[in-house]
Amino acid sequence: MSIGWTREQMAARAAQDIPDGSYVNLGIGIPELVAQFVPQGREFIYHTENGLLGMGPPPTEDELDLDLMNAGKKYVTALPGASYFHHADSFSMIRGGHLDVCVLGTMQVAANGDIANWSTGAPDAIPAVGGAMDLVQGVKCIFVITMHTTRNGEPKLVERCSYPLTGPGVVSRIFTNLAVVDVTPDGFEVVELAPDVTFAEVEQLTGAPVKPAQKNQAK
């Protein structure tokens, strides 16, 4: 069993840090869950690169539309005022800097903000970078949601990425099952710990130096 936040709690915590009125793209995996957690009093306009702006939460059985899905091939809903457009127009929005926040999953994040989230680098690996390289360069703020370690217990927050990079120096904040971690010019800083998780545990399971943020009370 993992300790700390569940995947849903990680997604809800990330949603708390998205500013009201943001145009947001969600990556495949845990980031998709963020669509279910819009804090009361806020509005997020969700974008998916296969051509929808105004994506809503997953449908109920009565709402299911087999023609309406996100880039991760998951069924979604469309909110009032939503719009549909060509795939090329969607990437023009991304590359043109029109999206405010992107939430991605990852294999590794380095202490300088490098992200590797598409390949292990194995010789027989199938390339599957998708739109991530465009997103990390075109979106104004990059958040990452990930388990703190792999299933084998290896750190995902590392000094340097050993996998092929998706983008250099782009990540600003990481939400794991153990903590919320900022990427700063001085490396990883823990700004919040999950319930019943200690700073010492986070330090032990991180593959790079980590320190509490100045305003954080983690011990």
C-alpha positions in Angstrom: 0.0 0.0 0.0 1.1 3.5 -0.8 1.2 6.1 2.0 0.0 9.7 1.9 -2.6 11.0 -0.6 -4.6 8.8 -2.9 -4.6 9.5 -6.7 -7.9 11.4 -6.3 -6.6 13.4 -3.4 -3.5 14.3 -5.4 -5.7 15.5 -8.2 -7.9 17.5 -5.8 -4.8 19.1 -4.2 -3.5 20.1 -7.6 -6.8 21.7 -8.6 -6.5 23.9 -5.5 -3.4 25.6 -7.1 -5.0 26.4 -10.5 -6.1 30.0 -10.7 -9.7 30.9 -11.4 -10.4 31.3 -15.1 -7.4 29.4 -16.3 -7.3 27.6 -19.6 -6.0 24.1 -18.6 -4.7 21.0 -20.4 -4.6 17.7 -18.6 -2.2 14.9 -19.4 -3.0 11.2 -19.5 -3.3 9.2 -16.3 -3.6 10.8 -12.8 -3.8 14.3 -14.3 -7.1 13.4 -16.0 -8.7 13.1 -12.5 -8.2 16.9 -12.0 -11.2 17.5 -14.2 -13.4 16.1 -11.4 -12.2 18.6 -8.8 -13.0 22.3 -9.5 -12.9 24.2 -6.3 -16.1 26.0 -5.3 -16.3 29.5 -6.8 -13.8 28.8 -9.5 -14.0 28.0 -13.2 -11.4 26.2 -15.3 -11.7 25.9 -19.1 -10.3 22.5 -20.0 -8.6 22.0 -23.3 -7.8 18.7 -24.9 -5.4 18.6 -27.9 -7.7 16.4 -30.0 -10.0 19.4 -30.5 -12.2 20.4 -27.6 -12.3 23.5 -25.4 -14.7 23.4 -22.5 -14.3 19.8 -21.5 -16.4 18.6 -18.6 -16.1 15.7 -16.2 -16.6 12.1 -17.1 -20.1 11.3 -18.2 -22.8 9.4 -16.4 -24.4 6.5 -18.2 -27.1 8.8 -19.5 -24.6 11.4 -20.6 -22.3 9.1 -22.5 -21.6 10.2 -26.1 -19.4 7.7 -28.0 -18.0 10.5 -30.2 -16.9 12.6 -27.3 -13.5 11.7 -25.8 -10.3 13.3 -24.7 -6.7 12.8 -26.0 -6.4 9.9 -23.6 -9.3 8.1 -25.3 -11.5 8.6 -22.2 -15.1 9.6 -22.5 -15.8 13.1 -21.4 -18.6 15.7 -21.4 -18.8 19.1 -23.0 -19.9 22.1 -20.9 -22.2 24.8 -22.2 -20.3 27.1 -24.5 -17.7 24.4 -25.4 -16.2 24.4 -28.9 -14.7 21.9 -31.3 -11.9 22.5 -33.7 -9.3 20.8 -35.9 -6.3 19.1 -34.4 -4.0 21.7 -36.0 -5.9 24.6 -34.5 -5.6 22.9 -31.1 -1.9 22.8 -31.4 -1.9 26.4 -32.6 -3.4 27.3 -29.2 -0.7 25.3 -27.4 2.2 26.6 -29.4 0.8 30.2 -29.4 1.0 30.4 -25.6 -2.8 30.6 -25.1 -3.0 28.0 -22.3 -2.3 28.9 -18.7 -1.7 25.6 -17.0 -0.8 22.0 -18.0 -0.9 19.1 -15.6 1.3 16.2 -16.7 2.3 12.8 -15.4 5.9 11.8 -15.5 8.6 9.1 -15.2 11.2 11.6 -13.8 11.5 15.2 -12.8 14.9 16.7 -12.2 15.8 19.2 -9.5 16.2 21.9 -12.2 12.7 21.3 -13.6 13.6 19.0 -16.4 10.9 16.5 -17.2 11.0 13.0 -18.8 7.6 11.5 -19.3 7.5 9.6 -22.5 10.2 6.9 -22.9 12.5 4.7 -20.8 15.0 5.0 -23.6 15.0 1.2 -24.2 16.2 0.3 -27.7 13.0 -1.4 -28.6 10.7 1.3 -27.0 7.9 2.6 -29.2 8.1 6.4 -29.5 5.0 7.9 -27.9 5.7 11.4 -26.9 2.3 12.7 -28.1 1.7 16.4 -27.5 3.8 16.7 -24.4 6.8 18.4 -26.0 4.5 21.0 -27.4 2.7 21.5 -24.1 5.9 21.9 -22.0 7.2 24.6 -24.4 3.9 26.4 -25.1 1.9 26.4 -21.8 2.7 29.1 -19.3 2.8 26.9 -16.2 3.7 23.2 -15.9 2.5 21.1 -13.0 3.3 17.4 -12.5 1.3 14.8 -10.7 3.1 11.5 -10.0 3.7 8.9 -7.4 6.8 9.8 -5.4 8.5 6.5 -6.4 8.1 3.8 -9.0 6.6 0.5 -8.2 10.1 -0.8 -7.5 10.7 2.0 -5.0 13.0 4.1 -7.2 12.7 7.9 -6.8 10.9 9.8 -9.6 12.3 13.1 -8.3 15.9 13.0 -9.2 19.1 15.1 -9.5 19.2 14.5 -13.2 16.8 12.7 -15.5 18.2 9.4 -16.9 15.4 9.1 -19.5 15.0 11.1 -22.7 13.8 14.6 -21.9 10.4 15.9 -22.8 11.5 19.5 -21.9 14.3 21.2 -20.0 13.7 23.3 -17.0 9.9 23.6 -17.4 8.3 22.2 -14.2 7.3 24.6 -11.5 5.4 22.4 -9.0 5.1 18.6 -8.3 2.2 16.9 -6.5 3.0 13.4 -5.3 1.4 11.0 -2.9 3.8 12.3 -0.2 4.1 16.0 -0.7 3.7 19.2 -2.7 7.2 20.1 -4.0 8.3 23.2 -5.7 11.2 23.4 -8.2 13.3 26.4 -7.3 16.7 27.8 -8.4 18.0 26.0 -5.3 16.4 22.6 -6.1 13.4 20.8 -4.6 11.5 22.5 -1.8 8.7 20.8 0.1 5.8 23.2 0.6 3.3 20.8 2.0 3.4 17.2 3.4 0.6 14.7 3.0 -1.1 13.6 6.2 1.0 11.3 8.4 4.1 11.8 6.1 7.2 13.2 7.6 9.8 15.3 6.0 12.4 12.6 6.7 10.4 10.1 4.7 10.2 12.5 1.7 13.9 13.1 2.0 14.7 9.4 2.0 12.5 8.7 -1.0 13.8 11.6 -3.2 16.7 11.1 -5.5 18.1 14.6 -5.0 18.6 17.0 -2.1 15.3 18.4 -0.8 14.6 21.0 1.9 11.5 22.5 3.5 10.3 25.8 1.9 10.9 28.8 4.1 7.2 29.2 5.0 6.7 25.4 5.4 6.5 23.8 8.9 7.5 20.3 7.7 9.8 18.6 10.2 
